[in-house]
Amino acid sequence: MTAVPIAAPLLEARALSFLRQDEPVFAPLDFRLHAGELALVEGDNGSGKTTLMRILAGLLHVSAGELRWRGEPLRRDRCTGEILFLGHQLGLKGDFSPRENLRIAAGMNGRRDGLSIAAVLADIGLRGYEDEPVRRLSAGQRKRAALARLLLLPATLWLLDEPYANLDRTGIALVNWLLEAHVARGGAALVTSHGAVSFHGGEPQRIRMHD
């Protein structure tokens, strides 16, 4: 009987750390995230959660340790379009509408097969606001406009830094629905949150930040 090979982790951190002014922001981290898994990054304010997410998104350089992608040392040119980061800065152009912002994002990263921008904006709760300049939207509506990229773009790994901020209960349920659907189709996600998070899809992996 031939043994079934074990798939390499989608993302793996080995003794990962980051220095600021020669001082470590967080203790060396080791974790693995496979396709179909969700991880919750936990820690006090200032523990380095956002720093970790920015490292994983390629916005900061690793100080020590290693990041691996699908079993190989992570190279950004090999995973273009596969990693999607949503942080405190939503990455929206305020003078453009949600529809225009999504067109730009899809032009750079492609889109999931069979999805239209109009349908995505309706599903995300922005029906009637598709062509309103983003700067005129409420904080919650702007957050939904940013979350729409999760539905539209074909990224495999989502890095979501405080995705529940500025959302009401309906918006929080929307984020959970997005995550559950993404994991169910073989995607993976790392999420930070200051509040208690409950995922209907089961208990997530927990990555604890320590200084």
C-alpha positions as CSV (number, residue, x, y, z in Angstrom):
1,M,0.0,0.0,0.0
2,T,1.5,3.3,-1.1
3,A,1.6,6.0,1.7
4,V,-0.3,9.2,0.9
5,P,2.2,12.1,1.0
6,I,1.4,14.7,3.7
7,A,0.8,18.2,2.2
8,A,3.3,20.9,3.2
9,P,1.9,23.7,5.3
10,L,0.6,26.6,3.3
11,L,2.5,28.9,5.6
12,E,5.1,28.1,8.2
13,A,7.1,30.3,10.6
14,R,10.3,29.0,12.1
15,A,11.8,30.9,15.1
16,L,10.3,34.1,13.5
17,S,11.2,37.4,15.2
18,F,11.4,41.1,14.5
19,L,13.7,43.7,16.0
20,R,13.0,47.3,16.5
21,Q,16.0,49.4,17.6
22,D,17.8,46.1,18.3
23,E,15.1,45.0,20.7
24,P,12.7,42.0,19.9
25,V,9.1,43.1,19.4
26,F,7.9,39.5,20.2
27,A,9.5,36.2,21.2
28,P,10.5,33.8,18.4
29,L,7.4,32.3,16.9
30,D,6.8,28.8,15.4
31,F,3.5,27.9,13.8
32,R,2.1,26.1,10.8
33,L,-1.0,26.9,8.9
34,H,-2.4,24.4,6.4
35,A,-5.0,24.9,3.6
36,G,-8.5,24.8,5.2
37,E,-7.3,26.1,8.6
38,L,-7.9,29.3,10.5
39,A,-5.7,30.8,13.2
40,L,-6.4,33.5,15.7
41,V,-3.4,35.7,16.7
42,E,-3.8,36.6,20.4
43,G,-1.9,39.0,22.6
44,D,-2.1,42.2,24.7
45,N,-1.8,45.6,23.1
46,G,1.8,46.2,22.0
47,S,2.5,42.4,21.9
48,G,3.3,42.6,18.1
49,K,0.1,41.3,16.5
50,T,0.0,44.0,13.8
51,T,3.8,43.7,13.3
52,L,3.5,40.0,12.7
53,M,0.7,40.6,10.1
54,R,2.8,43.2,8.3
55,I,5.7,40.8,8.2
56,L,3.5,38.1,6.7
57,A,2.1,40.6,4.2
58,G,5.7,41.5,3.1
59,L,5.5,45.1,4.4
60,L,8.2,44.5,7.0
61,H,11.4,42.4,6.7
62,V,12.0,39.4,9.0
63,S,14.8,40.1,11.5
64,A,15.5,36.5,12.3
65,G,14.0,33.1,11.6
66,E,12.3,31.8,8.4
67,L,9.0,32.0,6.6
68,R,8.1,29.1,4.3
69,W,5.3,29.0,1.7
70,R,4.1,25.6,0.5
71,G,7.2,24.0,1.9
72,E,9.7,26.3,0.3
73,P,11.4,29.5,1.5
74,L,8.9,32.3,1.0
75,R,9.5,34.4,-2.1
76,R,7.0,37.1,-2.8
77,D,7.3,36.7,-6.6
78,R,6.1,33.1,-6.2
79,C,2.9,33.9,-4.3
80,T,1.8,37.1,-6.0
81,G,-2.0,37.4,-5.6
82,E,-2.2,34.4,-3.2
83,I,-1.9,36.5,0.0
84,L,-4.4,39.2,0.8
85,F,-3.8,41.6,3.7
86,L,-6.6,43.7,5.3
87,G,-5.2,46.0,8.0
88,H,-6.1,49.1,10.0
89,Q,-5.6,51.1,6.8
90,L,-8.2,49.8,4.5
91,G,-6.4,50.5,1.2
92,L,-9.4,52.3,-0.3
93,K,-9.2,55.5,-2.5
94,G,-11.6,57.9,-0.8
95,D,-12.6,59.8,-4.0
96,F,-13.5,56.5,-5.7
97,S,-16.6,54.5,-5.2
98,P,-16.7,50.9,-3.9
99,R,-17.3,49.7,-7.4
100,E,-14.2,51.6,-8.7
101,N,-12.0,50.5,-5.9
102,L,-12.9,46.8,-6.6
103,R,-12.3,47.3,-10.3
104,I,-8.8,48.5,-9.5
105,A,-8.2,45.6,-7.1
106,A,-9.4,43.0,-9.6
107,G,-7.3,44.6,-12.4
108,M,-4.2,44.0,-10.3
109,N,-5.1,40.6,-8.8
110,G,-7.8,39.0,-11.0
111,R,-11.1,37.8,-9.6
112,R,-12.9,34.6,-8.7
113,D,-14.5,32.9,-11.6
114,G,-18.2,33.8,-12.2
115,L,-18.3,36.7,-9.8
116,S,-19.4,40.2,-10.7
117,I,-18.6,43.3,-8.8
118,A,-22.2,44.2,-8.5
119,A,-23.1,40.8,-6.9
120,V,-20.2,41.1,-4.5
121,L,-21.2,44.5,-3.3
122,A,-24.8,43.3,-2.8
123,D,-23.6,40.3,-0.8
124,I,-21.4,42.5,1.3
125,G,-24.3,44.8,2.2
126,L,-23.5,47.8,0.0
127,R,-26.5,47.7,-2.4
128,G,-27.4,51.3,-3.2
129,Y,-23.9,52.6,-2.2
130,E,-22.0,51.0,-5.1
131,D,-21.2,54.4,-6.7
132,E,-21.0,56.6,-3.7
133,P,-17.5,58.0,-3.0
134,V,-15.9,56.0,-0.2
135,R,-15.1,59.2,1.8
136,R,-18.9,59.8,2.1
137,L,-19.6,56.3,3.6
138,S,-19.8,55.6,7.3
139,A,-16.9,53.7,9.0
140,G,-18.9,50.5,8.9
141,Q,-19.7,50.9,5.2
142,R,-16.0,51.6,4.4
143,K,-15.1,48.5,6.3
144,R,-17.6,46.5,4.2
145,A,-16.1,48.0,1.0
146,A,-12.7,46.7,2.1
147,L,-14.1,43.3,3.0
148,A,-15.6,43.0,-0.5
149,R,-12.1,42.3,-1.7
150,L,-12.2,39.0,0.2
151,L,-15.2,37.9,-1.8
152,L,-13.9,39.1,-5.2
153,L,-10.2,38.3,-5.3
154,P,-8.8,34.8,-5.6
155,A,-6.3,34.9,-2.7
156,T,-5.6,31.7,-0.8
157,L,-4.3,33.2,2.4
158,W,-6.1,36.0,4.2
159,L,-4.3,38.2,6.8
160,L,-7.0,40.1,8.6
161,D,-5.9,42.6,11.3
162,E,-8.9,43.5,13.5
163,P,-11.5,42.7,10.8
164,Y,-14.3,43.2,13.3
165,A,-13.5,46.8,14.1
166,N,-16.2,49.3,13.3
167,L,-18.8,46.6,12.5
168,D,-22.1,46.0,14.2
169,R,-23.5,42.5,15.0
170,T,-24.6,42.0,11.4
171,G,-21.1,43.0,10.2
172,I,-19.4,40.6,12.7
173,A,-21.6,37.8,11.4
174,L,-20.7,38.7,7.9
175,V,-16.9,38.4,8.7
176,N,-17.5,35.0,10.3
177,W,-19.5,33.9,7.2
178,L,-16.7,35.1,4.9
179,L,-14.1,33.2,7.0
180,E,-16.1,30.0,7.1
181,A,-16.8,30.0,3.4
182,H,-13.1,30.7,2.6
183,V,-11.8,27.8,4.9
184,A,-14.5,25.5,3.5
185,R,-13.2,25.9,-0.1
186,G,-9.6,25.2,1.0
187,G,-8.4,28.7,1.9
188,A,-6.6,29.7,5.1
189,A,-6.7,32.8,7.3
190,L,-4.9,34.5,10.2
191,V,-7.0,36.9,12.2
192,T,-6.3,39.3,15.0
193,S,-9.0,40.6,17.3
194,H,-9.1,42.4,20.7
195,G,-12.5,40.9,21.5
196,A,-13.7,37.4,22.0
197,V,-14.2,35.6,18.7
198,S,-16.4,32.6,18.1
199,F,-16.2,30.7,14.8
200,H,-19.1,28.4,13.9
201,G,-16.7,26.4,11.8
202,G,-14.9,25.0,14.9
203,E,-12.1,26.0,17.3
204,P,-9.4,27.9,15.4
205,Q,-5.6,27.4,16.0
206,R,-4.4,30.0,18.4
207,I,-1.1,31.8,18.1
208,R,-0.1,33.6,21.3
209,M,2.2,36.6,21.1
210,H,4.7,37.1,23.9
211,D,7.3,39.8,24.3
